[in-house]
Amino acid sequence: MKNLLQLLILLFFIQHHLFGQNQGVALTGQPLTNMYLYNPAYAGAENFTNLQAGYRKYWTGIQNSPNSFFLSGHSAYVQQQPVELEKEEFSLSNEELAGNALPVRSRSATKYIRNRKAVVDSASRAQAKNEREFNNKVKMQKYKFARRPFHGFGFVINNEQTGFTARTGFYASYARHIYVDKNTRLSLGVSGGLFQTRIDANYSDIYFRDANDPAITGISNIIRPDLNVGLLLYNKNYFAGLSAYSLLPTSSELVKYPGDPSPNLPPVILGQTGYKFEINDASSFIPFITARYSTGFPLYADLGARVNYNMFWIGAVYRSVGAASAMAGFAINKMFDLSYSYDYTFSAVNGRSANGHEIILGYRLPRKGGNNNSRFFDNEPK
């Protein structure tokens, strides 16, 4: 019983580790739909508050196959500061006009009118110059303020179920965004939280010969802390990010036997990059790459592309684990969007199809001065 249970638990952890679901990495089959799941530094990078909920089912042809759910949200706090500049007004009173023009009795009426017109024109030019200087000062102050560092905040709640094993996590994140040049930002993010690992000893499809076996008693609720960090460089056309998940030691065993070693799972390193090619005002093409690595496991990479057209998009991803995904999405209205992906595995598992499905519902709440129509990085301050 001990060896069987350890084998099942090990397979559970390996499945989560290989596919990025373990150790707080609640990845999605639609990378560009929710980049925040890949990197805590992404919190606040968009010009709107982004809330999303997603459900993913793996290996639909296999009974009790894994499934996962996530709920995430992130936004930015940008300090608002009104522009307070005193504007000098130029005006000419009748006395000023009279003082700059000689009386009619000492000069001809023509000279008087000419002098008066010259004074008015001079004041108009001074007023126009003052307007330009004032507007330039306002623009410069707004420019400097718009490029001040700002803060991003977010959260993730995720749950993964594989047969009689389950894992639930809650994470909160913070990110600091700074400008490195006129249009490019650098963000450093950190997230921390707790995850719970459970075994359902009463699971209907598993039978324990000895219900008092120490391998299955007292392990229904194990809670551990977790810590993740990320770095993100981006502007409105490209992004490049690097993140590390599970920096705190995490044991790969749910069951601790006296005298047995308890090896820790290594951190998961994630990398993401992509570039947006503008086709025209209504469409764009975005190739992207995501990769993940953990000591003791091979390097896994996803190569994909996405085409945006107005409020619709389609895309595809090839995964080095021997799988591919086709995906599509659209904006229901200005605030809600919906997307779907179909996972296809090239090799069958136990002679059965091992395909999967994922659906994500998103809600966008525009921030003050933000761009509600941007589904990719929009770096220009508004």
C-alpha positions as CSV (number, residue, x, y, z in Angstrom):
1,M,0.0,0.0,0.0
2,K,2.8,2.4,0.9
3,N,4.5,1.9,-2.5
4,L,1.3,2.2,-4.5
5,L,0.2,5.4,-2.8
6,Q,3.7,6.9,-3.2
7,L,3.6,6.1,-6.9
8,L,0.2,7.7,-7.4
9,I,1.3,10.8,-5.5
10,L,4.5,11.0,-7.5
11,L,2.6,10.8,-10.8
12,F,0.3,13.6,-9.5
13,F,3.3,15.8,-8.8
14,I,5.1,15.0,-12.0
15,Q,2.0,15.7,-14.1
16,H,1.6,19.1,-12.4
17,H,5.3,19.8,-12.6
18,L,5.7,19.0,-16.3
19,F,2.6,20.9,-17.4
20,G,3.3,23.9,-15.2
21,Q,0.3,23.4,-12.9
22,N,2.4,22.6,-9.8
23,Q,3.8,25.0,-7.3
24,G,1.6,28.0,-7.9
25,V,2.0,28.1,-11.7
26,A,-1.6,28.0,-12.8
27,L,-0.8,28.2,-16.5
28,T,-3.4,28.4,-19.3
29,G,-3.5,27.0,-22.8
30,Q,-4.0,30.5,-24.1
31,P,-0.8,32.4,-23.1
32,L,-1.6,35.8,-24.5
33,T,-5.1,35.8,-23.0
34,N,-3.7,35.9,-19.4
35,M,0.0,36.6,-19.2
36,Y,-0.4,37.5,-15.5
37,L,-0.6,33.8,-14.7
38,Y,3.0,33.4,-16.1
39,N,4.6,36.4,-14.4
40,P,3.6,38.4,-11.3
41,A,5.4,41.4,-12.9
42,Y,2.6,41.7,-15.4
43,A,0.2,43.0,-12.7
44,G,-1.0,46.4,-13.7
45,A,0.7,46.4,-17.2
46,E,-2.6,46.9,-19.0
47,N,-4.6,50.1,-19.1
48,F,-7.6,48.5,-17.5
49,T,-8.6,46.3,-14.5
50,N,-8.6,42.8,-15.8
51,L,-10.7,40.0,-14.1
52,Q,-10.7,36.5,-15.6
53,A,-12.1,33.1,-14.8
54,G,-11.0,29.9,-16.6
55,Y,-11.7,26.2,-16.6
56,R,-9.5,23.6,-18.3
57,K,-10.1,19.9,-18.7
58,Y,-7.1,17.6,-19.6
59,W,-7.2,14.3,-21.3
60,T,-11.0,14.1,-21.9
61,G,-10.8,10.5,-23.1
62,I,-9.5,9.2,-19.7
63,Q,-11.7,8.7,-16.7
64,N,-10.8,11.0,-13.7
65,S,-8.4,13.0,-15.8
66,P,-7.0,16.3,-14.4
67,N,-9.0,19.5,-14.5
68,S,-8.2,23.0,-13.3
69,F,-9.9,26.3,-12.5
70,F,-8.5,29.7,-11.9
71,L,-9.8,33.1,-10.9
72,S,-7.4,36.1,-11.4
73,G,-7.5,39.8,-11.3
74,H,-5.0,42.6,-11.6
75,S,-4.9,46.4,-11.9
76,A,-2.6,49.4,-11.4
77,Y,-2.6,52.3,-9.0
78,V,-1.4,55.5,-10.8
79,Q,-1.1,58.6,-8.6
80,Q,-3.2,61.4,-10.0
81,Q,-1.8,64.9,-9.8
82,P,-3.5,68.0,-11.2
83,V,-1.5,70.4,-13.3
84,E,-1.3,73.6,-11.3
85,L,0.4,76.3,-13.3
86,E,-0.5,80.0,-13.1
87,K,-1.4,81.4,-16.5
88,E,-0.5,85.1,-17.1
89,E,-3.2,86.9,-19.0
90,F,-2.5,89.9,-21.3
91,S,-5.3,92.5,-21.7
92,L,-5.3,96.2,-22.6
93,S,-7.4,98.7,-20.8
94,N,-8.7,101.9,-22.3
95,E,-6.1,103.8,-20.2
96,E,-3.3,101.6,-21.6
97,L,-4.5,102.3,-25.1
98,A,-4.8,106.0,-24.5
99,G,-1.3,106.1,-23.0
100,N,0.2,104.4,-26.0
101,A,-1.5,106.6,-28.5
102,L,-1.2,110.4,-28.9
103,P,-4.3,112.6,-28.7
104,V,-6.0,113.4,-31.9
105,R,-5.3,117.1,-31.5
106,S,-1.5,116.6,-31.6
107,R,-1.4,114.0,-34.3
108,S,-3.7,113.2,-37.2
109,A,-6.5,110.7,-36.7
110,T,-4.7,108.3,-39.1
111,K,-1.6,108.2,-36.9
112,Y,-3.7,107.7,-33.8
113,I,-5.5,104.7,-35.3
114,R,-2.2,103.3,-36.6
115,N,-0.5,103.6,-33.1
116,R,-3.6,102.1,-31.4
117,K,-3.6,99.1,-33.8
118,A,0.2,98.5,-33.3
119,V,-0.4,98.4,-29.5
120,V,-3.2,95.9,-29.9
121,D,-1.2,93.7,-32.3
122,S,1.7,93.7,-29.9
123,A,-0.5,92.7,-27.0
124,S,-2.0,89.9,-29.2
125,R,1.4,88.6,-30.1
126,A,2.4,88.6,-26.4
127,Q,-0.8,86.8,-25.5
128,A,-0.2,84.1,-28.2
129,K,3.4,83.6,-27.0
130,N,2.2,83.2,-23.4
131,E,-0.4,80.7,-24.5
132,R,2.2,78.6,-26.3
133,E,4.6,78.7,-23.4
134,F,1.9,77.8,-20.9
135,N,0.7,74.9,-23.1
136,N,4.3,73.6,-23.5
137,K,4.7,73.7,-19.7
138,V,1.5,71.8,-19.2
139,K,2.5,69.2,-21.8
140,M,5.9,68.8,-20.2
141,Q,4.5,68.4,-16.7
142,K,2.0,65.8,-17.9
143,Y,4.7,64.0,-19.9
144,K,7.0,63.8,-16.8
145,F,4.1,62.8,-14.5
146,A,2.7,60.2,-16.9
147,R,6.1,58.5,-16.9
148,R,6.5,58.3,-13.2
149,P,6.7,54.9,-11.6
150,F,3.4,53.3,-10.7
151,H,2.2,50.2,-8.8
152,G,0.4,47.0,-9.9
153,F,-1.6,44.7,-7.7
154,G,-3.2,41.3,-8.4
155,F,-4.4,38.0,-7.1
156,V,-4.8,34.4,-8.3
157,I,-7.0,31.6,-6.9
158,N,-6.5,28.3,-8.6
159,N,-7.6,24.7,-8.0
160,E,-6.4,21.5,-9.7
161,Q,-8.0,18.1,-9.3
162,T,-6.4,14.8,-10.4
163,G,-8.4,11.8,-9.3
164,F,-8.3,11.6,-5.5
165,T,-5.6,14.3,-5.2
166,A,-6.3,18.0,-5.3
167,R,-4.4,21.3,-4.9
168,T,-5.7,24.8,-4.1
169,G,-3.7,28.0,-4.0
170,F,-4.3,31.6,-3.2
171,Y,-1.7,34.3,-4.2
172,A,-1.5,38.0,-3.9
173,S,1.1,40.0,-6.0
174,Y,2.7,43.4,-6.2
175,A,4.6,44.9,-9.1
176,R,6.6,48.1,-9.6
177,H,6.6,49.7,-13.1
178,I,9.3,52.2,-14.1
179,Y,10.2,53.8,-17.5
180,V,13.6,52.9,-19.0
181,D,13.1,55.2,-22.0
182,K,10.3,57.2,-23.6
183,N,8.0,54.3,-24.4
184,T,9.4,51.2,-22.6
185,R,8.7,50.0,-19.1
186,L,10.5,47.6,-16.8
187,S,8.5,45.9,-14.1
188,L,9.6,43.8,-11.1
189,G,6.9,41.7,-9.4
190,V,6.6,39.4,-6.5
191,S,3.7,37.2,-5.4
192,G,3.2,35.1,-2.3
193,G,0.5,33.0,-0.8
194,L,-0.5,29.6,0.5
195,F,-1.4,26.3,-1.3
196,Q,-3.2,23.4,0.1
197,T,-2.6,19.8,-1.0
198,R,-5.3,17.2,-0.3
199,I,-5.9,13.5,-0.7
200,D,-9.5,12.3,-0.6
201,A,-9.3,8.9,1.2
202,N,-13.0,8.5,0.6
203,Y,-12.7,8.8,-3.2
204,S,-15.2,6.5,-4.8
205,D,-12.8,5.0,-7.3
206,I,-10.0,4.0,-4.9
207,Y,-10.0,1.2,-2.4
208,F,-7.7,0.9,0.6
209,R,-7.2,-2.5,2.1
210,D,-6.2,-1.0,5.5
211,A,-8.0,2.3,6.3
212,N,-5.7,2.7,9.2
213,D,-2.5,2.6,7.1
214,P,-0.3,5.5,8.2
215,A,0.1,6.4,4.5
216,I,-3.4,7.7,4.3
217,T,-4.2,9.0,7.8
218,G,-3.7,12.6,8.7
219,I,-2.8,13.8,5.2
220,S,-6.1,15.2,4.0
221,N,-5.1,18.8,4.5
222,I,-1.5,20.0,4.1
223,I,-0.9,23.8,3.8
224,R,2.4,25.3,2.7
225,P,3.6,28.8,1.9
226,D,4.9,29.8,-1.5
227,L,6.9,32.7,-3.1
228,N,7.3,33.7,-6.7
229,V,9.1,36.6,-8.5
230,G,9.2,38.0,-12.0
231,L,10.8,40.6,-14.3
232,L,9.1,42.1,-17.3
233,L,10.4,44.5,-20.1
234,Y,7.7,45.8,-22.4
235,N,6.2,48.5,-24.6
236,K,3.2,48.6,-26.9
237,N,4.8,46.3,-29.5
238,Y,6.9,43.7,-27.6
239,F,7.4,42.0,-24.2
240,A,10.1,39.8,-22.6
241,G,9.6,38.3,-19.2
242,L,11.4,36.0,-16.8
243,S,9.8,34.5,-13.7
244,A,10.7,32.0,-11.0
245,Y,8.0,30.1,-9.1
246,S,8.2,28.1,-5.8
247,L,11.3,29.7,-4.4
248,L,10.5,28.3,-0.9
249,P,11.4,24.6,-0.4
250,T,8.5,22.3,-1.3
251,S,8.5,18.6,-0.5
252,S,7.4,16.2,-3.2
253,E,5.9,13.9,-0.6
254,L,2.5,14.2,1.0
255,V,3.3,11.3,3.3
256,K,6.2,11.4,5.6
257,Y,7.6,8.1,6.8
258,P,10.1,8.0,9.7
259,G,13.6,7.7,8.3
260,D,12.6,8.3,4.7
261,P,14.2,11.3,2.8
262,S,11.9,14.1,1.8
263,P,13.3,15.6,-1.4
264,N,12.2,19.1,-2.4
265,L,10.9,20.0,-5.8
266,P,13.1,22.6,-7.5
267,P,11.8,26.0,-8.5
268,V,10.2,26.4,-12.0
269,I,11.7,29.0,-14.3
270,L,9.4,30.5,-16.9
271,G,10.4,32.7,-19.9
272,Q,8.0,34.6,-22.2
273,T,8.6,36.8,-25.2
274,G,6.5,38.1,-28.1
275,Y,6.3,40.9,-30.7
276,K,3.3,42.6,-32.3
277,F,3.4,43.3,-36.0
278,E,0.8,45.9,-37.0
279,I,-0.8,44.9,-40.3
280,N,-3.2,47.9,-40.4
281,D,-5.3,49.8,-38.0
282,A,-7.7,46.9,-37.5
283,S,-5.4,43.9,-37.4
284,S,-2.1,42.6,-36.0
285,F,0.0,39.5,-36.0
286,I,1.7,38.3,-32.8
287,P,4.2,35.5,-32.7
288,F,5.3,34.4,-29.2
289,I,7.4,31.8,-27.3
290,T,7.0,30.5,-23.7
291,A,9.4,28.2,-22.1
292,R,9.8,26.6,-18.7
293,Y,12.5,24.7,-17.0
294,S,13.1,23.0,-13.7
295,T,16.1,21.1,-12.5
296,G,15.7,17.4,-13.2
297,F,13.2,18.0,-15.9
298,P,13.7,18.7,-19.7
299,L,13.3,22.2,-21.1
300,Y,9.7,22.6,-22.4
301,A,8.8,25.3,-24.9
302,D,5.6,26.5,-26.6
303,L,5.7,28.2,-30.0
304,G,2.6,30.1,-31.0
305,A,1.1,32.9,-33.0
306,R,-2.1,34.9,-32.8
307,V,-3.9,37.2,-35.3
308,N,-6.1,40.0,-34.0
309,Y,-8.8,41.5,-36.2
310,N,-11.0,44.2,-34.6
311,M,-12.6,42.5,-31.6
312,F,-11.8,39.0,-32.8
313,W,-8.7,36.8,-32.6
314,I,-7.5,33.3,-33.5
315,G,-4.3,31.5,-32.7
316,A,-2.4,28.3,-32.4
317,V,0.3,26.9,-30.2
318,Y,2.7,24.0,-30.7
319,R,4.1,22.4,-27.5
320,S,7.3,20.4,-27.3
321,V,5.7,17.8,-25.1
322,G,3.9,16.5,-28.2
323,A,0.7,18.6,-28.2
324,A,-0.9,21.5,-30.0
325,S,-3.7,23.9,-29.3
326,A,-6.1,25.9,-31.5
327,M,-7.8,28.9,-29.9
328,A,-10.1,31.7,-30.7
329,G,-11.8,34.6,-28.8
330,F,-13.9,37.7,-29.2
331,A,-15.2,40.6,-27.3
332,I,-18.8,40.2,-26.3
333,N,-19.0,44.0,-25.6
334,K,-16.8,46.7,-24.3
335,M,-16.4,45.0,-21.0
336,F,-16.7,41.2,-21.5
337,D,-14.7,38.8,-23.7
338,L,-14.8,35.1,-24.2
339,S,-12.2,32.7,-25.5
340,Y,-11.9,28.9,-26.1
341,S,-9.0,26.6,-26.8
342,Y,-8.8,22.9,-27.9
343,D,-5.8,20.9,-26.9
344,Y,-4.7,18.0,-29.1
345,T,-2.2,15.4,-28.0
346,F,-0.3,13.6,-30.8
347,S,0.2,10.4,-28.8
348,A,-2.7,8.5,-27.2
349,V,-2.7,7.6,-23.5
350,N,-3.5,4.0,-22.9
351,G,-4.8,3.8,-26.4
352,R,-7.3,6.6,-25.8
353,S,-7.6,10.2,-27.0
354,A,-6.0,12.6,-24.6
355,N,-7.4,15.9,-25.9
356,G,-8.6,18.8,-23.8
357,H,-10.6,22.0,-23.7
358,E,-10.3,25.3,-22.0
359,I,-12.7,28.3,-21.7
360,I,-11.9,31.7,-20.3
361,L,-14.3,34.6,-19.5
362,G,-12.8,38.0,-19.0
363,Y,-14.1,41.3,-17.6
364,R,-12.4,44.6,-18.4
365,L,-13.0,47.7,-16.3
366,P,-11.3,50.8,-17.8
367,R,-9.1,52.8,-15.5
368,K,-9.3,56.6,-15.6
369,G,-7.3,57.6,-18.7
370,G,-6.9,54.0,-19.8
371,N,-7.6,52.4,-23.2
372,N,-10.4,49.9,-22.8
373,N,-9.9,48.3,-26.3
374,S,-6.3,47.2,-25.8
375,R,-5.9,43.4,-25.4
376,F,-2.2,43.7,-25.7
377,F,0.4,46.0,-24.1
378,D,-0.6,49.6,-24.7
379,N,2.2,51.7,-23.3
380,E,1.2,55.2,-24.3
381,P,0.0,57.3,-21.3
382,K,-3.4,58.8,-21.7
